[in-house]
């Protein structure tokens, strides 16, 4: 019977240890989930930054092409008017 109190204490110590380990594992899972969330946000912001860089690089070309298209339409319209007025 002298082993009974020792065995009881050992089971309590093991129970406390298991509880502490489970609590630490849960905290670790929460931490990992938060890290995954932050990594996803970082990737999203990086993709947005790449898009803005690309848009900034292409903006002068877009202005040039739109301007040339507008001028071509203006010249074509003027030639059509001139043709209609002076047959």
PyMOL Python script that loads the backbone (N, CA, C, O; Angstrom):
from pymol import cmd

cmd.read_pdbstr("""\
ATOM      1  N   UNK A   1       0.790  -1.193   0.000  1.00  0.00           N
ATOM      2  CA  UNK A   1       0.000   0.000   0.000  1.00  0.00           C
ATOM      3  C   UNK A   1       0.843   1.274   0.000  1.00  0.00           C
ATOM      4  O   UNK A   1       0.340   2.350  -0.321  1.00  0.00           O
ATOM      5  N   UNK A   2       2.072   1.161   0.344  1.00  0.00           N
ATOM      6  CA  UNK A   2       2.919   2.352   0.369  1.00  0.00           C
ATOM      7  C   UNK A   2       3.169   2.892  -1.035  1.00  0.00           C
ATOM      8  O   UNK A   2       3.537   4.057  -1.187  1.00  0.00           O
ATOM      9  N   UNK A   3       2.977   2.071  -2.059  1.00  0.00           N
ATOM     10  CA  UNK A   3       3.148   2.536  -3.434  1.00  0.00           C
ATOM     11  C   UNK A   3       1.945   3.338  -3.934  1.00  0.00           C
ATOM     12  O   UNK A   3       2.074   4.070  -4.916  1.00  0.00           O
ATOM     13  N   UNK A   4       0.814   3.225  -3.309  1.00  0.00           N
ATOM     14  CA  UNK A   4      -0.415   3.880  -3.769  1.00  0.00           C
ATOM     15  C   UNK A   4      -0.280   5.404  -3.785  1.00  0.00           C
ATOM     16  O   UNK A   4      -0.607   6.007  -4.807  1.00  0.00           O
ATOM     17  N   UNK A   5       0.175   6.056  -2.731  1.00  0.00           N
ATOM     18  CA  UNK A   5       0.303   7.514  -2.790  1.00  0.00           C
ATOM     19  C   UNK A   5       1.314   7.958  -3.839  1.00  0.00           C
ATOM     20  O   UNK A   5       1.091   8.958  -4.521  1.00  0.00           O
ATOM     21  N   UNK A   6       2.404   7.246  -3.978  1.00  0.00           N
ATOM     22  CA  UNK A   6       3.418   7.599  -4.968  1.00  0.00           C
ATOM     23  C   UNK A   6       2.851   7.439  -6.372  1.00  0.00           C
ATOM     24  O   UNK A   6       3.057   8.293  -7.235  1.00  0.00           O
ATOM     25  N   UNK A   7       2.136   6.339  -6.593  1.00  0.00           N
ATOM     26  CA  UNK A   7       1.531   6.100  -7.897  1.00  0.00           C
ATOM     27  C   UNK A   7       0.499   7.189  -8.211  1.00  0.00           C
ATOM     28  O   UNK A   7       0.415   7.649  -9.350  1.00  0.00           O
ATOM     29  N   UNK A   8      -0.277   7.601  -7.220  1.00  0.00           N
ATOM     30  CA  UNK A   8      -1.285   8.644  -7.397  1.00  0.00           C
ATOM     31  C   UNK A   8      -0.624   9.972  -7.765  1.00  0.00           C
ATOM     32  O   UNK A   8      -1.086  10.682  -8.659  1.00  0.00           O
ATOM     33  N   UNK A   9       0.462  10.296  -7.061  1.00  0.00           N
ATOM     34  CA  UNK A   9       1.193  11.546  -7.367  1.00  0.00           C
ATOM     35  C   UNK A   9       1.809  11.496  -8.752  1.00  0.00           C
ATOM     36  O   UNK A   9       1.812  12.502  -9.462  1.00  0.00           O
ATOM     37  N   UNK A  10       2.320  10.364  -9.142  1.00  0.00           N
ATOM     38  CA  UNK A  10       2.922  10.226 -10.467  1.00  0.00           C
ATOM     39  C   UNK A  10       1.874  10.441 -11.545  1.00  0.00           C
ATOM     40  O   UNK A  10       2.131  11.095 -12.556  1.00  0.00           O
ATOM     41  N   UNK A  11       0.668   9.876 -11.314  1.00  0.00           N
ATOM     42  CA  UNK A  11      -0.401  10.082 -12.293  1.00  0.00           C
ATOM     43  C   UNK A  11      -0.821  11.550 -12.347  1.00  0.00           C
ATOM     44  O   UNK A  11      -1.117  12.066 -13.424  1.00  0.00           O
ATOM     45  N   UNK A  12      -0.851  12.220 -11.208  1.00  0.00           N
ATOM     46  CA  UNK A  12      -1.176  13.645 -11.202  1.00  0.00           C
ATOM     47  C   UNK A  12      -0.110  14.442 -11.931  1.00  0.00           C
ATOM     48  O   UNK A  12      -0.422  15.346 -12.706  1.00  0.00           O
ATOM     49  N   UNK A  13       1.141  14.108 -11.684  1.00  0.00           N
ATOM     50  CA  UNK A  13       2.231  14.805 -12.365  1.00  0.00           C
ATOM     51  C   UNK A  13       2.152  14.573 -13.867  1.00  0.00           C
ATOM     52  O   UNK A  13       2.350  15.501 -14.650  1.00  0.00           O
ATOM     53  N   UNK A  14       1.866  13.349 -14.271  1.00  0.00           N
ATOM     54  CA  UNK A  14       1.737  13.055 -15.699  1.00  0.00           C
ATOM     55  C   UNK A  14       0.529  13.769 -16.292  1.00  0.00           C
ATOM     56  O   UNK A  14       0.588  14.267 -17.416  1.00  0.00           O
ATOM     57  N   UNK A  15      -0.557  13.818 -15.545  1.00  0.00           N
ATOM     58  CA  UNK A  15      -1.754  14.513 -16.015  1.00  0.00           C
ATOM     59  C   UNK A  15      -1.467  16.004 -16.196  1.00  0.00           C
ATOM     60  O   UNK A  15      -1.876  16.604 -17.191  1.00  0.00           O
ATOM     61  N   UNK A  16      -0.774  16.589 -15.247  1.00  0.00           N
ATOM     62  CA  UNK A  16      -0.396  18.000 -15.370  1.00  0.00           C
ATOM     63  C   UNK A  16       0.531  18.213 -16.560  1.00  0.00           C
ATOM     64  O   UNK A  16       0.403  19.186 -17.304  1.00  0.00           O
ATOM     65  N   UNK A  17       1.461  17.288 -16.721  1.00  0.00           N
ATOM     66  CA  UNK A  17       2.398  17.383 -17.836  1.00  0.00           C
ATOM     67  C   UNK A  17       1.669  17.289 -19.170  1.00  0.00           C
ATOM     68  O   UNK A  17       1.943  18.067 -20.083  1.00  0.00           O
ATOM     69  N   UNK A  18       0.746  16.347 -19.289  1.00  0.00           N
ATOM     70  CA  UNK A  18      -0.023  16.195 -20.527  1.00  0.00           C
ATOM     71  C   UNK A  18      -0.856  17.446 -20.784  1.00  0.00           C
ATOM     72  O   UNK A  18      -0.925  17.912 -21.922  1.00  0.00           O
ATOM     73  N   UNK A  19      -1.474  17.986 -19.775  1.00  0.00           N
ATOM     74  CA  UNK A  19      -2.280  19.202 -19.916  1.00  0.00           C
ATOM     75  C   UNK A  19      -1.414  20.368 -20.385  1.00  0.00           C
ATOM     76  O   UNK A  19      -1.800  21.123 -21.277  1.00  0.00           O
ATOM     77  N   UNK A  20      -0.241  20.505 -19.774  1.00  0.00           N
ATOM     78  CA  UNK A  20       0.668  21.588 -20.160  1.00  0.00           C
ATOM     79  C   UNK A  20       1.135  21.425 -21.606  1.00  0.00           C
ATOM     80  O   UNK A  20       1.204  22.399 -22.355  1.00  0.00           O
ATOM     81  N   UNK A  21       1.455  20.192 -21.993  1.00  0.00           N
ATOM     82  CA  UNK A  21       1.897  19.937 -23.373  1.00  0.00           C
ATOM     83  C   UNK A  21       0.783  20.255 -24.363  1.00  0.00           C
ATOM     84  O   UNK A  21       1.029  20.871 -25.400  1.00  0.00           O
ATOM     85  N   UNK A  22      -0.439  19.838 -24.048  1.00  0.00           N
ATOM     86  CA  UNK A  22      -1.563  20.121 -24.944  1.00  0.00           C
ATOM     87  C   UNK A  22      -1.805  21.621 -25.067  1.00  0.00           C
ATOM     88  O   UNK A  22      -2.099  22.119 -26.154  1.00  0.00           O
ATOM     89  N   UNK A  23      -1.683  22.336 -23.960  1.00  0.00           N
ATOM     90  CA  UNK A  23      -1.850  23.787 -23.990  1.00  0.00           C
ATOM     91  C   UNK A  23      -0.759  24.433 -24.848  1.00  0.00           C
ATOM     92  O   UNK A  23      -1.044  25.341 -25.629  1.00  0.00           O
ATOM     93  N   UNK A  24       0.471  23.979 -24.710  1.00  0.00           N
ATOM     94  CA  UNK A  24       1.574  24.517 -25.518  1.00  0.00           C
ATOM     95  C   UNK A  24       1.383  24.193 -26.993  1.00  0.00           C
ATOM     96  O   UNK A  24       1.683  25.015 -27.859  1.00  0.00           O
ATOM     97  N   UNK A  25       0.886  22.998 -27.276  1.00  0.00           N
ATOM     98  CA  UNK A  25       0.629  22.644 -28.675  1.00  0.00           C
ATOM     99  C   UNK A  25      -0.451  23.535 -29.271  1.00  0.00           C
ATOM    100  O   UNK A  25      -0.343  23.961 -30.421  1.00  0.00           O
ATOM    101  N   UNK A  26      -1.481  23.816 -28.503  1.00  0.00           N
ATOM    102  CA  UNK A  26      -2.547  24.702 -28.987  1.00  0.00           C
ATOM    103  C   UNK A  26      -2.003  26.106 -29.244  1.00  0.00           C
ATOM    104  O   UNK A  26      -2.340  26.733 -30.249  1.00  0.00           O
ATOM    105  N   UNK A  27      -1.168  26.594 -28.339  1.00  0.00           N
ATOM    106  CA  UNK A  27      -0.550  27.904 -28.548  1.00  0.00           C
ATOM    107  C   UNK A  27       0.327  27.900 -29.795  1.00  0.00           C
ATOM    108  O   UNK A  27       0.351  28.867 -30.555  1.00  0.00           O
ATOM    109  N   UNK A  28       1.043  26.801 -29.992  1.00  0.00           N
ATOM    110  CA  UNK A  28       1.885  26.690 -31.184  1.00  0.00           C
ATOM    111  C   UNK A  28       1.037  26.687 -32.446  1.00  0.00           C
ATOM    112  O   UNK A  28       1.396  27.330 -33.433  1.00  0.00           O
ATOM    113  N   UNK A  29      -0.090  25.967 -32.429  1.00  0.00           N
ATOM    114  CA  UNK A  29      -0.979  25.946 -33.594  1.00  0.00           C
ATOM    115  C   UNK A  29      -1.522  27.336 -33.888  1.00  0.00           C
ATOM    116  O   UNK A  29      -1.610  27.738 -35.048  1.00  0.00           O
ATOM    117  N   UNK A  30      -1.886  28.072 -32.838  1.00  0.00           N
ATOM    118  CA  UNK A  30      -2.379  29.434 -33.035  1.00  0.00           C
ATOM    119  C   UNK A  30      -1.287  30.328 -33.622  1.00  0.00           C
ATOM    120  O   UNK A  30      -1.544  31.132 -34.518  1.00  0.00           O
ATOM    121  N   UNK A  31      -0.077  30.179 -33.111  1.00  0.00           N
ATOM    122  CA  UNK A  31       1.045  30.972 -33.610  1.00  0.00           C
ATOM    123  C   UNK A  31       1.314  30.665 -35.076  1.00  0.00           C
ATOM    124  O   UNK A  31       1.522  31.578 -35.876  1.00  0.00           O
ATOM    125  N   UNK A  32       1.312  29.387 -35.430  1.00  0.00           N
ATOM    126  CA  UNK A  32       1.564  28.991 -36.823  1.00  0.00           C
ATOM    127  C   UNK A  32       0.458  29.520 -37.733  1.00  0.00           C
ATOM    128  O   UNK A  32       0.733  29.987 -38.839  1.00  0.00           O
ATOM    129  N   UNK A  33      -0.796  29.450 -37.271  1.00  0.00           N
ATOM    130  CA  UNK A  33      -1.907  29.973 -38.068  1.00  0.00           C
ATOM    131  C   UNK A  33      -1.742  31.472 -38.303  1.00  0.00           C
ATOM    132  O   UNK A  33      -1.989  31.960 -39.406  1.00  0.00           O
ATOM    133  N   UNK A  34      -1.332  32.194 -37.282  1.00  0.00           N
ATOM    134  CA  UNK A  34      -1.109  33.637 -37.420  1.00  0.00           C
ATOM    135  C   UNK A  34       0.037  33.921 -38.395  1.00  0.00           C
ATOM    136  O   UNK A  34      -0.036  34.861 -39.186  1.00  0.00           O
ATOM    137  N   UNK A  35       1.087  33.112 -38.335  1.00  0.00           N
ATOM    138  CA  UNK A  35       2.207  33.285 -39.259  1.00  0.00           C
ATOM    139  C   UNK A  35       1.768  33.037 -40.699  1.00  0.00           C
ATOM    140  O   UNK A  35       2.184  33.750 -41.613  1.00  0.00           O
ATOM    141  N   UNK A  36       0.929  32.026 -40.898  1.00  0.00           N
ATOM    142  CA  UNK A  36       0.427  31.748 -42.244  1.00  0.00           C
ATOM    143  C   UNK A  36      -0.427  32.913 -42.745  1.00  0.00           C
ATOM    144  O   UNK A  36      -0.344  33.301 -43.910  1.00  0.00           O
ATOM    145  N   UNK A  37      -1.237  33.458 -41.859  1.00  0.00           N
ATOM    146  CA  UNK A  37      -2.074  34.608 -42.223  1.00  0.00           C
ATOM    147  C   UNK A  37      -1.200  35.801 -42.603  1.00  0.00           C
ATOM    148  O   UNK A  37      -1.468  36.475 -43.597  1.00  0.00           O
ATOM    149  N   UNK A  38      -0.170  36.059 -41.826  1.00  0.00           N
ATOM    150  CA  UNK A  38       0.729  37.181 -42.119  1.00  0.00           C
ATOM    151  C   UNK A  38       1.499  36.950 -43.413  1.00  0.00           C
ATOM    152  O   UNK A  38       1.717  37.889 -44.179  1.00  0.00           O
ATOM    153  N   UNK A  39       1.909  35.722 -43.662  1.00  0.00           N
ATOM    154  CA  UNK A  39       2.621  35.410 -44.905  1.00  0.00           C
ATOM    155  C   UNK A  39       1.711  35.623 -46.112  1.00  0.00           C
ATOM    156  O   UNK A  39       2.152  36.133 -47.142  1.00  0.00           O
ATOM    157  N   UNK A  40       0.450  35.235 -45.988  1.00  0.00           N
ATOM    158  CA  UNK A  40      -0.495  35.443 -47.083  1.00  0.00           C
ATOM    159  C   UNK A  40      -0.703  36.937 -47.338  1.00  0.00           C
ATOM    160  O   UNK A  40      -0.770  37.369 -48.489  1.00  0.00           O
ATOM    161  N   UNK A  41      -0.802  37.711 -46.278  1.00  0.00           N
ATOM    162  CA  UNK A  41      -0.949  39.159 -46.420  1.00  0.00           C
ATOM    163  C   UNK A  41       0.293  39.768 -47.071  1.00  0.00           C
ATOM    164  O   UNK A  41       0.186  40.649 -47.924  1.00  0.00           O
ATOM    165  N   UNK A  42       1.479  39.288 -46.659  1.00  0.00           N
ATOM    166  CA  UNK A  42       2.725  39.774 -47.251  1.00  0.00           C
ATOM    167  C   UNK A  42       2.767  39.467 -48.750  1.00  0.00           C
ATOM    168  O   UNK A  42       3.152  40.318 -49.551  1.00  0.00           O
ATOM    169  N   UNK A  43       2.371  38.252 -49.122  1.00  0.00           N
ATOM    170  CA  UNK A  43       2.369  37.876 -50.537  1.00  0.00           C
ATOM    171  C   UNK A  43       1.391  38.728 -51.334  1.00  0.00           C
ATOM    172  O   UNK A  43       1.671  39.122 -52.466  1.00  0.00           O
ATOM    173  N   UNK A  44       0.239  39.008 -50.727  1.00  0.00           N
ATOM    174  CA  UNK A  44      -0.759  39.845 -51.395  1.00  0.00           C
ATOM    175  C   UNK A  44      -0.215  41.256 -51.614  1.00  0.00           C
ATOM    176  O   UNK A  44      -0.375  41.822 -52.695  1.00  0.00           O
ATOM    177  N   UNK A  45       0.418  41.817 -50.606  1.00  0.00           N
ATOM    178  CA  UNK A  45       0.982  43.167 -50.737  1.00  0.00           C
ATOM    179  C   UNK A  45       2.135  43.198 -51.742  1.00  0.00           C
ATOM    180  O   UNK A  45       2.293  44.171 -52.479  1.00  0.00           O
ATOM    181  N   UNK A  46       2.934  42.140 -51.769  1.00  0.00           N
ATOM    182  CA  UNK A  46       4.035  42.077 -52.728  1.00  0.00           C
ATOM    183  C   UNK A  46       3.502  42.014 -54.159  1.00  0.00           C
ATOM    184  O   UNK A  46       4.054  42.651 -55.057  1.00  0.00           O
ATOM    185  N   UNK A  47       2.431  41.246 -54.372  1.00  0.00           N
ATOM    186  CA  UNK A  47       1.830  41.165 -55.703  1.00  0.00           C
ATOM    187  C   UNK A  47       1.266  42.524 -56.120  1.00  0.00           C
ATOM    188  O   UNK A  47       1.392  42.927 -57.277  1.00  0.00           O
ATOM    189  N   UNK A  48       0.650  43.215 -55.182  1.00  0.00           N
ATOM    190  CA  UNK A  48       0.116  44.546 -55.481  1.00  0.00           C
ATOM    191  C   UNK A  48       1.242  45.521 -55.809  1.00  0.00           C
ATOM    192  O   UNK A  48       1.101  46.351 -56.707  1.00  0.00           O
ATOM    193  N   UNK A  49       2.351  45.427 -55.092  1.00  0.00           N
ATOM    194  CA  UNK A  49       3.501  46.299 -55.365  1.00  0.00           C
ATOM    195  C   UNK A  49       4.075  46.016 -56.748  1.00  0.00           C
ATOM    196  O   UNK A  49       4.440  46.943 -57.471  1.00  0.00           O
ATOM    197  N   UNK A  50       4.157  44.722 -57.121  1.00  0.00           N
ATOM    198  CA  UNK A  50       4.649  44.377 -58.469  1.00  0.00           C
ATOM    199  C   UNK A  50       3.721  44.942 -59.544  1.00  0.00           C
ATOM    200  O   UNK A  50       4.185  45.433 -60.573  1.00  0.00           O
ATOM    201  N   UNK A  51       2.411  44.872 -59.305  1.00  0.00           N
ATOM    202  CA  UNK A  51       1.451  45.407 -60.278  1.00  0.00           C
ATOM    203  C   UNK A  51       1.619  46.916 -60.418  1.00  0.00           C
ATOM    204  O   UNK A  51       1.596  47.442 -61.531  1.00  0.00           O
ATOM    205  N   UNK A  52       1.786  47.613 -59.301  1.00  0.00           N
ATOM    206  CA  UNK A  52       1.974  49.062 -59.367  1.00  0.00           C
ATOM    207  C   UNK A  52       3.275  49.417 -60.081  1.00  0.00           C
ATOM    208  O   UNK A  52       3.313  50.381 -60.846  1.00  0.00           O
ATOM    209  N   UNK A  53       4.331  48.660 -59.844  1.00  0.00           N
ATOM    210  CA  UNK A  53       5.595  48.900 -60.545  1.00  0.00           C
ATOM    211  C   UNK A  53       5.429  48.704 -62.050  1.00  0.00           C
ATOM    212  O   UNK A  53       5.931  49.490 -62.853  1.00  0.00           O
ATOM    213  N   UNK A  54       4.710  47.632 -62.417  1.00  0.00           N
ATOM    214  CA  UNK A  54       4.479  47.365 -63.838  1.00  0.00           C
ATOM    215  C   UNK A  54       3.656  48.479 -64.462  1.00  0.00           C
ATOM    216  O   UNK A  54       3.961  48.933 -65.565  1.00  0.00           O
ATOM    217  N   UNK A  55       2.611  48.924 -63.764  1.00  0.00           N
ATOM    218  CA  UNK A  55       1.777  50.003 -64.283  1.00  0.00           C
ATOM    219  C   UNK A  55       2.574  51.293 -64.430  1.00  0.00           C
ATOM    220  O   UNK A  55       2.407  52.029 -65.403  1.00  0.00           O
ATOM    221  N   UNK A  56       3.431  51.556 -63.467  1.00  0.00           N
ATOM    222  CA  UNK A  56       4.254  52.771 -63.535  1.00  0.00           C
ATOM    223  C   UNK A  56       5.222  52.702 -64.711  1.00  0.00           C
ATOM    224  O   UNK A  56       5.500  53.716 -65.351  1.00  0.00           O
ATOM    225  N   UNK A  57       5.733  51.508 -64.995  1.00  0.00           N
ATOM    226  CA  UNK A  57       6.649  51.342 -66.123  1.00  0.00           C
ATOM    227  C   UNK A  57       5.925  51.510 -67.452  1.00  0.00           C
ATOM    228  O   UNK A  57       6.475  52.081 -68.393  1.00  0.00           O
ATOM    229  N   UNK A  58       4.687  51.011 -67.532  1.00  0.00           N
ATOM    230  CA  UNK A  58       3.944  51.047 -68.789  1.00  0.00           C
ATOM    231  C   UNK A  58       3.207  52.363 -69.030  1.00  0.00           C
ATOM    232  O   UNK A  58       2.785  52.626 -70.157  1.00  0.00           O
ATOM    233  N   UNK A  59       3.043  53.183 -68.014  1.00  0.00           N
ATOM    234  CA  UNK A  59       2.254  54.410 -68.147  1.00  0.00           C
ATOM    235  C   UNK A  59       2.744  55.333 -69.272  1.00  0.00           C
ATOM    236  O   UNK A  59       1.913  55.813 -70.044  1.00  0.00           O
ATOM    237  N   UNK A  60       4.042  55.604 -69.403  1.00  0.00           N
ATOM    238  CA  UNK A  60       4.468  56.485 -70.506  1.00  0.00           C
ATOM    239  C   UNK A  60       4.132  55.903 -71.880  1.00  0.00           C
ATOM    240  O   UNK A  60       3.783  56.639 -72.803  1.00  0.00           O
ATOM    241  N   UNK A  61       4.237  54.587 -72.007  1.00  0.00           N
ATOM    242  CA  UNK A  61       3.910  53.956 -73.287  1.00  0.00           C
ATOM    243  C   UNK A  61       2.408  54.061 -73.559  1.00  0.00           C
ATOM    244  O   UNK A  61       1.999  54.270 -74.701  1.00  0.00           O
ATOM    245  N   UNK A  62       1.606  53.921 -72.540  1.00  0.00           N
ATOM    246  CA  UNK A  62       0.160  54.048 -72.724  1.00  0.00           C
ATOM    247  C   UNK A  62      -0.206  55.459 -73.181  1.00  0.00           C
ATOM    248  O   UNK A  62      -1.035  55.629 -74.075  1.00  0.00           O
ATOM    249  N   UNK A  63       0.401  56.453 -72.577  1.00  0.00           N
ATOM    250  CA  UNK A  63       0.132  57.838 -72.971  1.00  0.00           C
ATOM    251  C   UNK A  63       0.552  58.062 -74.416  1.00  0.00           C
ATOM    252  O   UNK A  63      -0.171  58.706 -75.177  1.00  0.00           O
ATOM    253  N   UNK A  64       1.696  57.546 -74.797  1.00  0.00           N
ATOM    254  CA  UNK A  64       2.193  57.703 -76.161  1.00  0.00           C
ATOM    255  C   UNK A  64       1.250  57.054 -77.165  1.00  0.00           C
ATOM    256  O   UNK A  64       0.904  57.664 -78.177  1.00  0.00           O
ATOM    257  N   UNK A  65       0.840  55.842 -76.898  1.00  0.00           N
ATOM    258  CA  UNK A  65      -0.027  55.116 -77.834  1.00  0.00           C
ATOM    259  C   UNK A  65      -1.392  55.791 -77.939  1.00  0.00           C
ATOM    260  O   UNK A  65      -1.926  55.930 -79.039  1.00  0.00           O
ATOM    261  N   UNK A  66      -1.960  56.210 -76.813  1.00  0.00           N
ATOM    262  CA  UNK A  66      -3.261  56.893 -76.845  1.00  0.00           C
ATOM    263  C   UNK A  66      -3.149  58.209 -77.602  1.00  0.00           C
ATOM    264  O   UNK A  66      -4.039  58.558 -78.378  1.00  0.00           O
ATOM    265  N   UNK A  67      -2.071  58.933 -77.382  1.00  0.00           N
ATOM    266  CA  UNK A  67      -1.875  60.205 -78.086  1.00  0.00           C
ATOM    267  C   UNK A  67      -1.746  59.981 -79.585  1.00  0.00           C
ATOM    268  O   UNK A  67      -2.342  60.710 -80.378  1.00  0.00           O
ATOM    269  N   UNK A  68      -0.973  58.978 -79.975  1.00  0.00           N
ATOM    270  CA  UNK A  68      -0.815  58.679 -81.406  1.00  0.00           C
ATOM    271  C   UNK A  68      -2.141  58.237 -82.020  1.00  0.00           C
ATOM    272  O   UNK A  68      -2.464  58.622 -83.144  1.00  0.00           O
ATOM    273  N   UNK A  69      -2.896  57.446 -81.301  1.00  0.00           N
ATOM    274  CA  UNK A  69      -4.211  57.025 -81.802  1.00  0.00           C
ATOM    275  C   UNK A  69      -5.160  58.204 -81.951  1.00  0.00           C
ATOM    276  O   UNK A  69      -5.899  58.294 -82.931  1.00  0.00           O
ATOM    277  N   UNK A  70      -5.136  59.099 -80.983  1.00  0.00           N
ATOM    278  CA  UNK A  70      -5.983  60.293 -81.059  1.00  0.00           C
ATOM    279  C   UNK A  70      -5.597  61.188 -82.224  1.00  0.00           C
ATOM    280  O   UNK A  70      -6.458  61.712 -82.931  1.00  0.00           O
ATOM    281  N   UNK A  71      -4.304  61.358 -82.418  1.00  0.00           N
ATOM    282  CA  UNK A  71      -3.842  62.174 -83.541  1.00  0.00           C
ATOM    283  C   UNK A  71      -4.214  61.537 -84.873  1.00  0.00           C
ATOM    284  O   UNK A  71      -4.613  62.227 -85.811  1.00  0.00           O
ATOM    285  N   UNK A  72      -4.082  60.216 -84.948  1.00  0.00           N
ATOM    286  CA  UNK A  72      -4.450  59.524 -86.188  1.00  0.00           C
ATOM    287  C   UNK A  72      -5.946  59.691 -86.466  1.00  0.00           C
ATOM    288  O   UNK A  72      -6.339  59.899 -87.613  1.00  0.00           O
ATOM    289  N   UNK A  73      -6.770  59.603 -85.443  1.00  0.00           N
ATOM    290  CA  UNK A  73      -8.205  59.795 -85.629  1.00  0.00           C
ATOM    291  C   UNK A  73      -8.511  61.231 -86.028  1.00  0.00           C
ATOM    292  O   UNK A  73      -9.370  61.470 -86.877  1.00  0.00           O
ATOM    293  N   UNK A  74      -7.819  62.182 -85.426  1.00  0.00           N
ATOM    294  CA  UNK A  74      -8.022  63.590 -85.762  1.00  0.00           C
ATOM    295  C   UNK A  74      -7.633  63.864 -87.209  1.00  0.00           C
ATOM    296  O   UNK A  74      -8.375  64.520 -87.941  1.00  0.00           O
ATOM    297  N   UNK A  75      -6.476  63.366 -87.622  1.00  0.00           N
ATOM    298  CA  UNK A  75      -6.022  63.561 -89.007  1.00  0.00           C
ATOM    299  C   UNK A  75      -6.990  62.878 -89.964  1.00  0.00           C
ATOM    300  O   UNK A  75      -7.342  63.446 -90.998  1.00  0.00           O
ATOM    301  N   UNK A  76      -7.423  61.666 -89.631  1.00  0.00           N
ATOM    302  CA  UNK A  76      -8.380  60.969 -90.503  1.00  0.00           C
ATOM    303  C   UNK A  76      -9.687  61.732 -90.618  1.00  0.00           C
ATOM    304  O   UNK A  76     -10.264  61.832 -91.701  1.00  0.00           O
ATOM    305  N   UNK A  77     -10.156  62.275 -89.489  1.00  0.00           N
ATOM    306  CA  UNK A  77     -11.386  63.065 -89.523  1.00  0.00           C
ATOM    307  C   UNK A  77     -11.226  64.330 -90.348  1.00  0.00           C
ATOM    308  O   UNK A  77     -12.105  64.684 -91.133  1.00  0.00           O
ATOM    309  N   UNK A  78     -10.108  65.005 -90.168  1.00  0.00           N
ATOM    310  CA  UNK A  78      -9.862  66.222 -90.955  1.00  0.00           C
ATOM    311  C   UNK A  78      -9.765  65.904 -92.448  1.00  0.00           C
ATOM    312  O   UNK A  78     -10.303  66.640 -93.276  1.00  0.00           O
ATOM    313  N   UNK A  79      -9.090  64.825 -92.788  1.00  0.00           N
ATOM    314  CA  UNK A  79      -8.990  64.446 -94.223  1.00  0.00           C
ATOM    315  C   UNK A  79     -10.365  64.132 -94.788  1.00  0.00           C
ATOM    316  O   UNK A  79     -10.656  64.473 -95.934  1.00  0.00           O
ATOM    317  N   UNK A  80     -11.214  63.484 -93.993  1.00  0.00           N
ATOM    318  CA  UNK A  80     -12.566  63.180 -94.474  1.00  0.00           C
ATOM    319  C   UNK A  80     -13.359  64.458 -94.699  1.00  0.00           C
ATOM    320  O   UNK A  80     -14.090  64.571 -95.683  1.00  0.00           O
ATOM    321  N   UNK A  81     -13.222  65.421 -93.796  1.00  0.00           N
ATOM    322  CA  UNK A  81     -13.930  66.704 -93.956  1.00  0.00           C
ATOM    323  C   UNK A  81     -13.402  67.436 -95.183  1.00  0.00           C
ATOM    324  O   UNK A  81     -14.166  67.972 -95.986  1.00  0.00           O
ATOM    325  N   UNK A  82     -12.069  67.447 -95.311  1.00  0.00           N
ATOM    326  CA  UNK A  82     -11.464  68.136 -96.461  1.00  0.00           C
ATOM    327  C   UNK A  82     -11.935  67.479 -97.763  1.00  0.00           C
ATOM    328  O   UNK A  82     -12.247  68.177 -98.728  1.00  0.00           O
ATOM    329  N   UNK A  83     -11.988  66.166 -97.797  1.00  0.00           N
ATOM    330  CA  UNK A  83     -12.437  65.434 -98.975  1.00  0.00           C
ATOM    331  C   UNK A  83     -13.903  65.742 -99.297  1.00  0.00           C
ATOM    332  O   UNK A  83     -14.287  65.862-100.461  1.00  0.00           O
ATOM    333  N   UNK A  84     -14.704  65.866 -98.248  1.00  0.00           N
ATOM    334  CA  UNK A  84     -16.125  66.136 -98.464  1.00  0.00           C
ATOM    335  C   UNK A  84     -16.345  67.569 -98.934  1.00  0.00           C
ATOM    336  O   UNK A  84     -17.242  67.823 -99.738  1.00  0.00           O
ATOM    337  N   UNK A  85     -15.553  68.489 -98.453  1.00  0.00           N
ATOM    338  CA  UNK A  85     -15.708  69.904 -98.842  1.00  0.00           C
ATOM    339  C   UNK A  85     -15.122  70.159-100.213  1.00  0.00           C
ATOM    340  O   UNK A  85     -15.721  70.880-101.011  1.00  0.00           O
ATOM    341  N   UNK A  86     -13.967  69.585-100.507  1.00  0.00           N
ATOM    342  CA  UNK A  86     -13.299  69.790-101.805  1.00  0.00           C
ATOM    343  C   UNK A  86     -13.292  68.463-102.571  1.00  0.00           C
ATOM    344  O   UNK A  86     -12.371  67.657-102.439  1.00  0.00           O
ATOM    345  N   UNK A  87     -14.309  68.263-103.351  1.00  0.00           N
ATOM    346  CA  UNK A  87     -14.381  66.991-104.090  1.00  0.00           C
ATOM    347  C   UNK A  87     -13.373  66.865-105.193  1.00  0.00           C
ATOM    348  O   UNK A  87     -13.337  65.845-105.882  1.00  0.00           O
TER     349      UNK A  87
END
""", "prot")
cmd.dss("prot")
cmd.show_as("cartoon", "prot")
cmd.util.cbc("prot")
cmd.orient("prot")
